[in-house]
């Protein structure tokens, strides 16, 4: 729980074992921290890398409230040193401070999160390359002052690249349209997640999906 924040997330693996990753935790400073990633590969190999990333983030979190940019850089170094060649992850790391209403997000090559504000869209693209891909990777961060009614939507590319029987992709525009409508109606975060998942599945119209689907929504209420 975090003051002024309504949060929801859901994940649907494409196979019996998935490689999408999400996590959220309370920092010692009272901030709300979250992560969403998509590791390279599929099945067991991807799941093992995801578990390693989970353990690494737990260890970094235990070292105190590292700046997001430093945490992502350290995670990238550890993934590169400790995993097989060509193993990496796209990843979003974020933190929200309820006291200052400040949101920080670092984007390591992931589908850009979108912040919906009064019908306008802010794409949070600042960051760097996927974690574990290159040595000595450095990262930038997005910093935003949150206003009541803002909605942040984070997805894995299994949602944005959901395929229909004609091999067409659902696309980010469809995600943004649903998010704008949901924000205008002040839908709860869980309802926004459900609408996005249902939209992706409806577009797929039964076509087999080859990537995991994860949706995370943060709705800011004050």
N, C-alpha and C positions, 0 to 999 in steps of 0.2 A: 504494500500500500504506500502511496505517496500523495501528499496533500495536493488537491487540484488536478489529479490525474486519473483518467479512466483508461485502463489498459487491457488489451486482449491479443491473443496469438493462437494460431493453429497451423498444423503441418500435416500434409498428406504425402507419404512416400510413394514413389512410382513403382518400387519393388518392395519385397518383404522387408528389406533393410535399406534405410535411406542415408543420404549424405548431406541433407540440409541440416543446419544447426541454428538453434536459438537459445537464448538464456536471458535472465533478468535477475538483478539482485540489488539490495540496499547497500549503499556505501556507508562508511563510518561517519561521513559528514552529513548524512541524511539525504543524499542525492539518490535518484533512481537511475540505475545503469542498465543498459540493454545491449544485446548483440544479436545479429542475424547473419548467417553465412551460408555459402554453397561451396562445398569442397569439390576438388577435381575428382573425376572418376565416378563410378557407380557401385552399388551393392556393398559387399563386405569391406573392400579396400577403402571406399569412401567413408564408411561408418567408422573404421579404425582411425582414419585421419581426423574425423570429426571428434572422436573421443579424446584424441591427443590434444586437439585445440581446446576442448572443454577443460582438460586438466591444466593446460598452460594458462588459460585465462583465470582459473581458480587460483593458481599460484601467483600470478601477477596481481590479482585483486587482494590477496593476503598481504602483499608488500605495502599496502596503503593506497591512497588515492593518487596514483600516477596520472599525469596529464594524458588525455586520450591519444595524442600524437605519439608520445613515448611508449605507451602501452601497445599500440599497433606496431610500432617499429620493433619493439622487443619480441612481440609475438611472431612477426615475420621472420626475424632472425632465428628464433627457436624452431619454427616449422621448417625452415630451410635446412638447418643443421640436423634435425632429428627425424626427417621423413625420407621416403624414397625419391629418386629423381622424378621431375614432372609432377610432384605433389604440391599443391597450393590451395588457397581458398580465397574467394571473394568474400568480403566481410564488412559489415557495418558495426561500428562501436559507437554508442551514444550515451549521454548522461543528461539528466534534467535536474536542475536545482530548484526545488519548490520555493525556497526563500527569495531567490533573486529572479525567478522565472526565466532563467537562462537555459537554453538547450545547446548542447554541443554534439556534433556528429562527425566522425571520420569515416570516409568511404574508401575502402581498399578494393577498387575495381568492381564494385557490386552495382546492381540496378539502382540508380539514384533514388533515395527516399524522396517523397514529395510532401511538402508542408502546404496544406490548404488553409487559406486565410481570406475570408470574405469573397469567395469565388475566384481568388487569384491563386496561382501555383508557384511555389518556390522549390526548385530542384536542388537538393543538397548533394552536390557533385564533388566538392573539395575532398582531397584525400591523397591517393596514390595508387600504385600498382597492387595487384592481388598479393596477399600475405604469403610469404614463402617462395615467391617467384624469382626475386632478384636479391643479391646481397646488398647490404647497407641501404635498404629502402628507407626513404624519409616520407613523412606524411604531413599534410595540412588538415585543418579542421574547418567545419562550418559552425558559425556561432550566431544564434538567433535569440532575440528576446521574445518570449512567447506571450501571446494575447489570449484572453478567454475566447473559446470557440475554435481555436486552431486545432487542426487534425493532422497528425503525421502518419503517413502510410509507408510501410516498408514491405517489400515482397522479394521472393527469390524469382529467378527468371523462368522457373516452371509455371508461374502464374502469367507473367507477361508474354511468354512464348507458348502458351497453351495452343495446341494445334487442332483444327477441325478436320473432317474427312478430306477436304480439298487441300490440306497442308498449308492453310493460311494461319497466321499467328493472331492471337487476340489483341496484343499490343498494349503499350502504356497509355494510349489515349483513352481506351475503354476503362482502364483502372482509374484514371484521373476523373473521368466523367462520373463514375459511381461515387468516388470520394467527395467530389464537389457537392453532389446532390445530398449525400449523407451528412456532410458538414452543415449544409443549409437547413436540414431537418433536425439537426442536433441528435442524430442517431447515436446510441451507445456504441462503444468500441467493439463489443462482441457482435453487434448487429452489422457493423461495417465489415468486419472480417467475414461474416456469413454471406453478406451480399457479394463480396468479391470472389469468394470461393464458388458460390453458386453461379456467378456470372462466367467464371472460367470454365466450369463444368458444362454449363449450358452451351457455350460457344463450341466446346470440343464435340458436343453431340455424340458422345459415345466412342469417339476415336481414341485408341490407346495412347496414353501419355508416357513419354520417355524421360521425364524429369520430375523430381520432387517439387511439391508446391507448398510454400510457406507464406503466410500473411501475418503481419504484426501491425497493430493500430494503437496509437496513443492519441487520446482526445483530452485536450486541456480545458478544464472547467473553470479555472479562476487564475 
